[in-house]
Amino acid sequence: MDLTIPIENPSRRGELYGTADRNLRLIRASFDVRISARDNAVHLNGPTEAVRKAAYVIENLQRLLRENADISDELVQDTIDQAATDGKSGSGSPIEVFLSPATITPKGEGQREYVEAILKHDLTFCMGPAGTGKTFLAVAMSISLLKQHKIKRIVLARPAVEAGEKLGYLPGDLQAKVNPYLRPLFDAMHDMMPFDQIRRFLQNDVIEVIPLAFMRGRTLNHSAIILDEAQNSTVSQMLMFLTRLGHHSKMVVTGDDSQSDLPVSEPSGLVDAVRRLESVDGVATVRLSKADIVRHPLVQDVVERYSRVERGVRE
């Protein structure tokens, strides 16, 4: 198949092509197509499906340039990943957040199932290894619901459980001690809305990021409520959290049941809750796997090697 794609803004073709045509070479290597750029157009040649996916990448990069996005290496790779999984492993529709250039799309069947579960159920459990997008997608869906005025606030909670260090040894007051535990939730939000907007929402309690222990005694209506790192919650803490769910709200509980920092004798509230609620209507459980890891490619290898050791396999 031969296809020619006109360059919408020739003055920015250098950003589209990348330094020394890096982006074009990456597209060519990813889809095994012949690609050339001349006369303010990109010319593609190869198998129909491969050309279609390469064209998807180029057209989306041009759209991002129209929105004045910076075409970073990471953004190019994310767009290629979306094209590669489209129609093969069930990528979903983009998730609308406050930063218009941000392209947040479920990558693969597992993440698509996760996003659909959040949309269809009031309570969703998601378990999986590091890097599978459990927290990121939960925050993205919550921010999308907030932007669409389907909820009025977002509450993000995490257990403040030490992983090898004691909180008392850390400097500062209570807020300073728990802030490191809440940092990953702020990091996810920064990819989806401007800093000033995050600060304004925090000041107005539209977004609240708190330790799990501070949830006691509350009922949260018209809210998106996320419990992150839930494998570090106790059974009683999990019961307390789940009973905060109010009317017209959605709750998402995420964690990696293989990475608990609780004492050995203390059962994980996440594992216990999934077992107790597996047959309850309105509750969904999604398990992501190593195939859903979307961080640096080495993360998948790290998870695989550590899981082999835990299974008693020695190399």
C-alpha positions as CSV (number, residue, x, y, z in Angstrom):
1,M,0.0,0.0,0.0
2,D,1.3,3.5,-0.9
3,L,0.1,6.5,1.1
4,T,1.1,10.2,1.1
5,I,0.3,12.4,4.1
6,P,0.6,16.2,3.6
7,I,2.5,18.2,6.2
8,E,-0.1,20.6,7.7
9,N,2.5,23.1,9.0
10,P,5.8,23.0,7.0
11,S,7.4,25.4,9.4
12,R,7.2,22.8,12.2
13,R,8.1,19.7,10.2
14,G,11.5,19.6,12.0
15,E,9.6,18.9,15.2
16,L,7.4,16.3,13.5
17,Y,10.4,14.5,11.9
18,G,12.6,14.8,15.0
19,T,16.3,15.5,15.2
20,A,18.0,13.8,12.3
21,D,14.6,12.3,11.4
22,R,14.6,10.4,14.6
23,N,10.8,10.2,14.8
24,L,10.5,8.9,11.3
25,R,13.2,6.3,11.8
26,L,11.4,5.1,15.0
27,I,8.1,4.8,13.1
28,R,9.8,2.9,10.3
29,A,11.4,0.5,12.7
30,S,8.2,0.0,14.7
31,F,6.0,-1.0,11.8
32,D,8.5,-2.2,9.2
33,V,7.4,0.3,6.6
34,R,9.3,2.3,4.0
35,I,9.0,6.0,4.9
36,S,10.4,9.1,3.2
37,A,9.8,12.9,3.6
38,R,9.9,15.3,0.6
39,D,7.8,18.1,-0.9
40,N,6.2,18.8,2.4
41,A,4.7,15.4,2.7
42,V,5.5,12.0,4.3
43,H,5.3,9.0,1.9
44,L,4.6,5.5,3.3
45,N,4.8,2.2,1.6
46,G,4.3,-1.3,2.9
47,P,1.7,-3.8,4.1
48,T,-1.7,-2.2,4.4
49,E,-2.0,-2.7,8.2
50,A,1.5,-1.4,8.8
51,V,0.9,1.7,6.7
52,R,-2.3,2.3,8.5
53,K,-0.7,2.2,11.9
54,A,2.3,4.4,10.8
55,A,-0.2,7.0,9.3
56,Y,-2.1,7.0,12.6
57,V,1.1,8.0,14.4
58,I,2.0,10.8,12.0
59,E,-1.6,12.2,12.0
60,N,-1.7,12.2,15.8
61,L,1.6,13.9,16.0
62,Q,0.4,16.6,13.7
63,R,-2.7,17.0,15.8
64,L,-0.5,17.4,18.9
65,L,1.5,20.1,17.1
66,R,-1.8,21.9,16.3
67,E,-2.4,21.9,20.0
68,N,1.1,23.3,20.6
69,A,2.3,20.2,22.4
70,D,6.0,19.5,22.6
71,I,6.8,16.3,20.6
72,S,9.0,14.5,23.1
73,D,10.6,11.0,22.6
74,E,8.2,9.7,25.2
75,L,5.2,11.1,23.5
76,V,6.2,9.7,20.2
77,Q,6.7,6.2,21.8
78,D,3.3,6.4,23.5
79,T,1.6,7.3,20.2
80,I,3.4,4.3,18.5
81,D,2.3,2.0,21.3
82,Q,-1.3,3.2,20.9
83,A,-1.1,2.5,17.2
84,A,0.5,-0.9,17.7
85,T,-2.2,-2.1,20.1
86,D,-5.1,-0.6,18.2
87,G,-7.4,-3.3,16.8
88,K,-5.1,-6.0,18.2
89,S,-5.2,-5.9,21.9
90,G,-8.2,-3.6,22.4
91,S,-7.0,0.0,23.1
92,G,-9.8,2.1,24.4
93,S,-10.8,5.7,23.6
94,P,-8.7,8.6,24.9
95,I,-9.5,9.8,28.4
96,E,-10.4,13.5,28.5
97,V,-8.5,15.4,31.1
98,F,-7.8,19.1,31.7
99,L,-4.5,19.3,29.7
100,S,-5.6,19.3,26.1
101,P,-2.3,18.0,24.6
102,A,-2.3,15.1,27.1
103,T,-3.1,11.8,25.3
104,I,-4.2,9.3,27.9
105,T,-5.4,6.0,26.3
106,P,-5.7,2.5,27.8
107,K,-2.9,0.4,26.3
108,G,-3.8,-3.2,25.8
109,E,-6.7,-5.4,26.8
110,G,-6.0,-5.3,30.5
111,Q,-6.1,-1.5,30.8
112,R,-9.1,-1.2,28.6
113,E,-11.0,-3.7,30.8
114,Y,-9.9,-1.7,33.8
115,V,-11.3,1.6,32.4
116,E,-14.5,0.0,31.4
117,A,-14.9,-1.5,34.8
118,I,-14.6,1.9,36.4
119,L,-17.2,3.3,34.1
120,K,-19.7,0.5,34.7
121,H,-19.3,-0.2,38.4
122,D,-19.4,1.9,41.6
123,L,-16.6,-0.1,43.2
124,T,-13.6,-1.4,41.3
125,F,-10.6,-3.4,42.6
126,C,-7.5,-3.4,40.5
127,M,-4.5,-5.5,41.3
128,G,-1.2,-5.9,39.4
129,P,2.6,-5.4,39.4
130,A,4.4,-2.1,39.4
131,G,4.1,0.0,36.2
132,T,0.8,-1.3,34.9
133,G,-1.0,2.0,35.3
134,K,-3.3,1.1,38.2
135,T,-3.0,4.5,40.0
136,F,-2.5,6.6,36.8
137,L,-5.6,5.4,35.1
138,A,-7.7,5.6,38.3
139,V,-6.6,9.3,38.7
140,A,-7.2,9.9,35.0
141,M,-10.7,8.5,35.1
142,S,-11.5,10.6,38.2
143,I,-10.3,13.8,36.6
144,S,-12.3,13.0,33.5
145,L,-15.4,12.5,35.5
146,L,-14.7,15.8,37.3
147,K,-14.3,17.7,34.0
148,Q,-17.6,16.2,32.8
149,H,-19.3,17.4,36.0
150,K,-20.3,13.8,36.8
151,I,-18.7,14.2,40.2
152,K,-18.0,17.2,42.4
153,R,-14.8,16.1,44.1
154,I,-11.9,13.6,44.1
155,V,-10.6,12.0,47.3
156,L,-7.2,10.2,47.0
157,A,-6.1,8.1,50.0
158,R,-3.0,6.0,50.8
159,P,-2.0,3.9,53.8
160,A,1.0,5.5,55.6
161,V,2.8,2.2,56.1
162,E,6.6,2.2,56.4
163,A,8.7,0.2,53.9
164,G,11.8,-0.4,55.9
165,E,11.9,2.9,57.8
166,K,9.9,4.3,60.7
167,L,7.9,7.5,60.3
168,G,9.1,8.8,63.6
169,Y,12.7,9.0,62.2
170,L,11.6,11.4,59.4
171,P,11.9,15.1,60.0
172,G,9.0,17.5,60.3
173,D,5.4,17.5,61.6
174,L,2.7,14.9,60.7
175,Q,2.0,16.5,57.3
176,A,5.7,16.5,56.4
177,K,5.9,12.8,57.5
178,V,3.0,11.6,55.3
179,N,3.7,13.8,52.2
180,P,6.2,11.2,50.8
181,Y,3.5,8.6,50.8
182,L,1.1,10.8,48.9
183,R,3.7,12.0,46.3
184,P,2.8,9.4,43.6
185,L,-0.8,10.7,43.6
186,F,0.4,14.3,43.0
187,D,2.7,13.1,40.3
188,A,-0.1,11.4,38.4
189,M,-2.2,14.6,38.6
190,H,0.5,16.8,37.3
191,D,0.3,14.9,33.9
192,M,-3.4,15.8,33.6
193,M,-3.9,19.4,34.7
194,P,-1.9,22.6,35.2
195,F,-0.2,23.1,38.5
196,D,-2.2,26.3,39.3
197,Q,-5.4,24.4,38.7
198,I,-4.3,21.5,41.0
199,R,-3.4,24.1,43.7
200,R,-6.8,25.8,43.4
201,F,-8.7,22.5,43.6
202,L,-6.7,21.5,46.6
203,Q,-7.4,24.8,48.4
204,N,-11.1,24.5,47.6
205,D,-11.3,20.8,48.6
206,V,-12.3,19.8,45.1
207,I,-9.3,17.5,45.3
208,E,-8.2,16.0,48.6
209,V,-5.1,13.8,49.1
210,I,-5.0,12.3,52.5
211,P,-3.6,9.3,54.5
212,L,-6.1,6.5,54.8
213,A,-6.5,6.9,58.6
214,F,-8.0,10.4,58.0
215,M,-11.0,8.8,56.2
216,R,-12.8,7.6,59.3
217,G,-16.3,9.0,60.0
218,R,-16.9,10.4,56.6
219,T,-19.5,9.8,53.9
220,L,-18.5,10.9,50.4
221,N,-21.3,11.7,48.0
222,H,-20.8,12.8,44.3
223,S,-17.2,11.8,44.6
224,A,-14.5,9.7,43.0
225,I,-12.6,8.0,45.8
226,I,-9.3,6.2,45.2
227,L,-7.4,4.0,47.7
228,D,-3.8,3.5,46.4
229,E,-1.3,0.9,47.6
230,A,-4.3,-0.9,49.2
231,Q,-2.3,-4.0,49.9
232,N,-0.9,-2.1,52.9
233,S,-4.3,-1.6,54.5
234,T,-5.5,-3.9,57.2
235,V,-8.8,-5.7,57.1
236,S,-10.4,-3.2,59.5
237,Q,-9.0,-0.2,57.6
238,M,-10.4,-1.6,54.3
239,L,-13.8,-2.0,55.9
240,M,-13.6,1.5,57.2
241,F,-12.7,2.8,53.7
242,L,-15.3,0.9,51.7
243,T,-18.0,2.1,54.0
244,R,-17.2,5.8,53.1
245,L,-18.9,5.3,49.7
246,G,-21.8,7.6,49.3
247,H,-24.5,8.3,46.7
248,H,-23.6,9.0,43.1
249,S,-19.9,8.1,43.8
250,K,-17.3,5.8,42.4
251,M,-14.6,4.1,44.4
252,V,-11.4,2.5,43.0
253,V,-9.1,0.4,45.1
254,T,-5.6,-0.4,43.7
255,G,-2.7,-2.4,44.8
256,D,-0.1,-5.1,44.2
257,D,-1.0,-8.0,46.4
258,S,2.6,-9.4,46.0
259,Q,4.2,-6.3,47.6
260,S,2.7,-5.9,51.1
261,D,4.7,-4.0,53.7
262,L,2.4,-5.2,56.5
263,P,3.8,-7.5,59.2
264,V,3.8,-11.1,58.1
265,S,1.1,-11.9,60.7
266,E,-1.2,-9.1,59.4
267,P,-3.5,-10.1,56.5
268,S,-3.9,-7.6,53.7
269,G,-7.2,-5.8,53.5
270,L,-7.0,-5.8,49.7
271,V,-6.8,-9.5,49.4
272,D,-9.4,-10.0,52.0
273,A,-11.9,-7.6,50.4
274,V,-11.5,-9.1,46.9
275,R,-12.2,-12.5,48.3
276,R,-15.3,-11.4,50.3
277,L,-16.8,-9.2,47.6
278,E,-16.1,-11.2,44.5
279,S,-19.8,-12.1,43.8
280,V,-21.4,-8.8,44.9
281,D,-23.3,-7.0,42.1
282,G,-21.8,-3.6,41.3
283,V,-18.3,-4.7,42.3
284,A,-15.6,-5.4,39.6
285,T,-12.2,-6.9,40.1
286,V,-9.5,-6.5,37.4
287,R,-6.1,-8.1,37.5
288,L,-3.4,-6.6,35.4
289,S,-0.3,-8.6,34.4
290,K,3.3,-8.1,33.4
291,A,2.1,-7.7,29.8
292,D,0.3,-4.5,30.9
293,I,3.5,-2.7,32.2
294,V,3.9,0.6,30.5
295,R,6.9,2.1,32.3
296,H,10.5,1.7,31.1
297,P,10.9,-1.7,29.3
298,L,13.3,-2.8,32.0
299,V,10.5,-2.7,34.6
300,Q,8.9,-5.7,32.9
301,D,12.1,-7.6,33.1
302,V,12.7,-6.7,36.7
303,V,9.1,-7.8,37.7
304,E,9.6,-11.1,35.8
305,R,13.0,-11.9,37.4
306,Y,11.7,-11.2,41.0
307,S,8.5,-13.2,40.4
308,R,10.7,-16.1,39.2
309,V,12.6,-16.1,42.5
310,E,9.4,-16.0,44.5
311,R,8.2,-19.0,42.6
312,G,11.4,-20.8,43.6
313,V,12.9,-20.7,40.1
314,R,16.7,-20.1,40.1
315,E,18.7,-19.3,37.0
